Amino acid sequence: MAAHLKKRVYEEFSKVVQLPQEEAPAKKLRLTKPSKSAALHIDLCKASNPTDALQYLLHFARSSVEAESVEGVVRILLEHYYKEQDNSVRLKIASLIGLLSKTQNFNPETILDDTLNTFNTEKSHQILAQLLDTLLVIGTQLPESPTVRHRLIEVACKHLSDTYFGVRNKCLQLLGCLCNVDTPLNKDGQGLVPAVIGGGAPGVSGGVCVRDAQSVISDYFADQDPRVRTAAIKAMLQLHERGLKIQQTIYDQVRSAAVQMVWVLSQIYPESIVPIPSSNEQVRLVDDSFGKISHMVSDGSWVVRVQAAKTLGNMLQVSPHFLEQTLDKKLMSDLRRKRTAHERAKELYASGEFSSGRKWADDAPKEKVDTSAVNLIASGACGAFVHGLEDEMYEVRIAAVDALSALAQSSASFAEKCLDFLVDMFNDEIEEVRLQSIHVLRQISINITLREDQLDTVLAVLEDSSRDIREALHELLCFTNVSTKECIQLALLELLKNLTKYPTDRNSVWKCLKFLGCRHPTLVLPLVPELLSTHPYFHTPEPDMDDPAYIAVLVLVFNAAQSCPTMTALFSDHTFRHYTYLRDSLSHLVPPLRLPGRKQAPGVSGIEGSGSVESAQLFLQQSLSRISTIHNLQDPGAQDLLNFTIRDLQRLGELQTELAGAADFSATYLRCQLLLTKALQEKLWTMAVPLCLKDNAMATAAAKQMLEETYKLEFLYSGLENRQVATIHHVRLQAKALQLVLTARTRRGVEPLISVCEKFLQEVESFQRLFVVELPHLQESFVGKLLDVSPRLSACKPGELVKILQTTLRQSGFLNLQLPKQVQRASATIIEPTGESDNPLRFTSGLVVALDIDATLEHVQDPHNTVKVQVLYPDGQSHVIQPKPGDFRSPGPHRHRLITQVYLSHSAWTEACQIEVRLLLAYSSSRLCKATWSDSSTESLQPAEGATEGTIPFGKPVKVFIMPKPARR
């Protein structure tokens, strides 16, 4: 019983308290990176010989070092530097210090003192040169520190007198990169001193002559080592490139060893007067430097000759007498200082000699120049271009041809005098020289007229087997003037021979004859009866219209008749029929003519008449002015006005090729606005999505098409300014905002919208940063209204952001388009294959066959990287081929020629089918800018993350029949 009571007592009064178990604090792991300096110290200590140490250093050079570890690593390297006896190891350590100084976010000033201390004990010249190179790296990293710059210049001046050329080279390089023009330096290499000390004369201090950086550097123009002379000249050019004005006093010290330096001085002081050595005569500095550089065209080194010839082409301020002397190996009388008859009589009187009377008129004044006359140009410089064009190295000949081109374009008289020399270069043995000569003659053709003998030499090149040479010559003949009708007859005869020998040149020959007829209508007129085989009394047989030679003659005659109305009276009946046929089939070669007694050809009057360009330009401006009356895209009648204006602009581009680029650009932009207007219809936004699925799909397609059109606007047209690019990006933002709103209407949930909204806000911020200059012009536009509420946009939820975008899209004003001065649309024309043949290209399945592609590209920027060839097969397969850079030629400005081969392959087919060949223009939205953007607007442009890349078809595609046959077993 007692035990039972005891048990109850324990049950009633005992209490178990269970304390909550405290969680042990989580252990934090700290990841530490091994110290670079410690690891390097261990490795260097393990090295038993210099070879091992050098291996460790080479291995260390391939690893990356953080900015916070650089200082410690440098101290370890310097510690081993003082212990090491081997020069190769110390040289590598000095190189590594310079490499470490370039580490990002590291301040090299912290290791400057330690690096400078190494100069006190170092005796090796090679290591001194490497240490100076390290100081150059440090000085380049700290350009804003005058103290560091002065200390480095002091070290450079101290070692300028070193006997090793490498040390002197590095010292001069340091001076060129760090010195100012008026930096005072010591003549004896004792470093920097004050310009004036005490009461001494300016520039003199305690017997030490203080000189500026240019005088010290110019002392080494006459160094015994050519490498030091080169370094001194490069140092002086470095001062010029940094914007420091070079003094004219060093001109006399720079002669044949520094062609580029002479040119720089001639551009700075062109009108300064310099004396001619050993005479009292003076000439302009630009003329004297031209003579000196001309003398270098006969230098022993072909590299110097190339540089001299190229430099001559940049000297456009030279006097005509000096310029023309380069084409004659004999010194012209204009460049000799003649003594007058009075001076010669005075000299004869002073000598005590008089006329004896035995010889008739022996005392008469003589204009013959004696050998003691003063030459204003060195005799070695005479005929500089003659020497250059006859040089044994083709690089020199090409440089001389280019220089002739530059000088001839600035002087019409010089162009006429150098014509014979350029024509003679057509017979050069190197194809590249011949091709360049043709291009140069094309550039100066506006100032010249070819004689018959010159034209004969030019036309001989048509026999060349190179297609590039022949087509370049055709291009030259398009813009060349000839003197007589015999020249026209000769040119036509040779071109017809070219057409017979090379049928693939058909289009190029026809185009050449088109321009030849346009430029010489009066010379073609007396040849018409002979060319058309007409007779005043007898009927002549009608020629075959399938003959390319007959078509070539008609192209010449019809284009000449455009400016010569009396020529049509010489045409026979079948000639008029042939004109009608060619006008329809080859409208780009045959112009519209006014034919007597016949119905006027379409397109002769109206917009293609006189003053057509001005009237078309006015029509374009009026069309855009009408559009500017639209204040809001939802205004009544806005859609109809956009439709009518787009139609008018498209027709204008078809009729007036000069304004095709501007008209197409404007029409494409207005088409984007029309798509946006249709997508923002009231019906779509007031009804639920399930009730207007069709309209919602149409709006989605419109937004996608708007994006595609904006990429065409940006990358398919050239000549755009920053204003137009901002307008294009504004339309692109509208399209993306429309896509975001449509996405929010069709998707459920907030999660998918968050990333899309964040990306859109980033694009708005990027637009604001890139086009900050253009924002004042976008006040009432979509972007302007968004930027007004930008603080609210960054803090609102996705649903609220969508509502803001929807309201802003519908209420934003219409952004007017401001056309630039010149807009050109990129275009491509595939010449071969023509797509007219019904005979399939047969090949064995599984193997390849080559398809020749010949296309002309107009106004394409950087075609080597952007133009691609696409092949579409009937089964839906698509191949995109990147042509090689060598497949592109440049026959003229803004024109390129693509001649390449595309390899086709496919499995066996049961019958022949057509493949489609087209050209694509690749683009990437990460490209910084176009060439026409101003420098100020492109400095802040950065490639965007996730850049959009794609291709734009341009040019008409061509269809080709192919037939893959099954392989024979």
Secondary structure by P-SEA (a helix, b strand, c coil): caaaaaaaaaaccbbbbbccccccccbbbbbbcccaaaaaaaaaaacccaaaaaaaaaaaaaccccccaaaaaaaaaaaaaaacccaaaaaaaaaaaaaaaaccccccccaaaaaaaaaaccccaaaaaaaaaaaaaaaaaccccaaaaaaaaaaaaaacccccaaaaaaaaaaaaaccccccccccccccccccccccccccccccbbbbcaaaaaacccccccaaaaaaaaaaaaaaaaabbbbbcccccccccccaaaaaaaaaacccbbbbcccccccccaaaaaaaaaaaacccccaaaaaaaaaaaaacccccaaaaaaaacccccccccccccaaaaaaaaaaacccccccccccccccccccccccccccccccaaaaaaaacccaaaaaaaaaaaaaaaaacaaaaaaaaaaaaaacccccaaaaaaaaaaaaaacccccccaaaaaaaacccccccaaaaaaaaaaaaccccccaaaaaaaaaaaaaaaaacccaaaaaaaaaaaaaaaccccccccccccccccccccccccccccaaaaaaaaaaaaaacccccccccccaaaaaaaaaaaaacccccccccccccccccccccccccaaaaaaaaaaaaaaaaaaccccccccaaaaaaaaaaaaaaaaaaccccaaaaaaaaaaaaaaaaaaaaaacaaaaaccccccaaaaaaaaaaaaaaaaaaaaaccccccccaaaaaaaaaaaaaaaaaaaaaaaacccccccaaaaaaaaaaaaaaaaaacccccccccccaaaaaaaaaaaaacccaaaaaaaaaaaaaaccbbbbbbccbbbbbbbbbccccccccccccccccbbbbbbbbbcccccccccccbbbbbbccccbbbbbbbcccccccccccbbbbbbbbbbbbccccbbbbbbbbbbbbbbcccccccccccccccccccccccccccccccbbbbbbbbbccccc
